[in-house]
């Protein structure tokens, strides 16, 4: 999968810039967006991919790869 990483302190220097980019106030990192939609953190990403049938709840791919 292609992805873009943005780092607080480098790409965002204030909480307000981070909040604007994420779309809401968050307290933890990472915050993950897929196709512009905020998914949340790692656990929410695993849930998102599980719902799509791509991974199990351990985060392992179901068919051995992407």
C-alpha positions in Angstrom: 0.0 0.0 0.0 1.2 3.5 -0.7 1.2 5.8 2.3 2.2 9.3 3.3 3.8 9.9 6.7 3.5 13.2 8.5 5.3 13.8 11.7 4.3 16.1 14.5 7.1 18.6 15.2 8.2 18.4 11.5 5.1 18.6 9.3 2.9 20.1 12.0 4.4 22.4 14.6 1.3 23.3 16.6 -1.7 21.2 17.9 -4.0 23.5 15.9 -2.2 22.4 12.6 -2.5 18.8 13.6 -6.2 19.2 14.5 -6.9 20.9 11.1 -5.1 18.1 9.2 -6.8 15.3 11.1 -10.2 16.9 11.2 -10.8 16.7 14.9 -8.9 17.1 18.2 -7.0 13.9 19.0 -4.9 13.0 22.0 -2.9 10.0 20.7 -0.7 9.2 17.8 -0.7 7.7 15.2 -3.8 8.9 13.5 -4.5 7.1 10.3 -6.6 8.2 7.4 -7.7 6.0 4.5 -8.9 7.7 1.3 -9.2 10.9 3.3 -11.4 9.4 6.0 -10.1 9.4 9.6 -9.8 5.8 10.8 -8.1 6.4 14.1 -5.2 4.6 15.7 -3.6 1.2 15.0 -6.4 -0.9 16.7 -9.1 1.0 14.6 -7.0 0.3 11.5 -7.0 -3.4 12.2 -10.7 -3.3 12.7 -11.2 -1.4 9.5 -9.1 -4.0 7.5 -10.9 -6.9 9.3 -14.2 -5.5 8.2 -13.0 -5.5 4.6 -11.8 -9.1 5.0 -8.1 -8.2 4.6 -6.7 -9.1 8.0 -7.6 -11.0 11.2 -7.8 -9.3 14.6 -4.2 -10.0 15.2 -3.4 -7.8 12.2 -2.1 -10.7 10.1 -3.1 -10.7 6.5 -5.6 -13.4 5.6 -4.0 -14.5 2.4 -0.3 -14.1 3.2 0.2 -10.6 1.8 -1.4 -7.6 0.2 
